[in-house]
Amino acid sequence: MKREDRIILRFSIAVSIRCNTDENPLPENPTPEQAADYIQNVLEILFAKTGQQISVHPLKYPVSSKFPLVIQLGDISECLFWFYPKMEPSRLAIHLEESLQDLFSGAVSVPA
């Protein structure tokens, strides 16, 4: 991805996080399932009106300060995303953009 595209993607993710936080705030101590729902809502806002199917689910993992989530966009591909519940929204946007930029590139540039 070009630098400008990454900046636009990161900004779009940050806006989606803010919108989701206003409507569906994350609990203080979320479960892995709540974290997966939160990230799925963020991605649904990000991909609104695109028809993109989004699935986010937690992987079984020992109790710790982070949750492994599997994010899948349609039938294109999936990726592992480490969710840290205490992460600030601005850092979450950066982390999500860095983790998913290849996945987003594939979703946006599928040939017609």
Long-range contacts (C-beta under 8 A, 24 or more apart in sequence): 1-101, 1-104, 1-105, 6-97, 6-101, 9-97, 9-101, 9-104, 10-93, 10-94, 10-97, 12-46, 13-42, 13-46, 13-93, 13-96, 13-97, 14-89, 14-90, 14-93, 15-45, 16-42, 16-43, 16-45, 16-46, 17-42, 17-89, 17-92, 17-93, 17-96, 18-89, 19-45, 20-45, 21-89, 26-85, 29-85, 30-85, 32-58, 32-61, 32-67, 32-69, 33-58, 35-67, 35-69, 35-83, 35-85, 36-67, 36-69, 36-83, 39-69, 39-71, 39-81, 39-83, 39-96, 42-96, 43-71, 43-73, 47-73, 47-107, 52-107, 56-81, 71-100, 71-103, 73-103, 73-104, 73-106, 73-107, 74-107, 76-103, 76-106, 76-107, 76-110, 77-103, 77-106, 78-103, 79-103
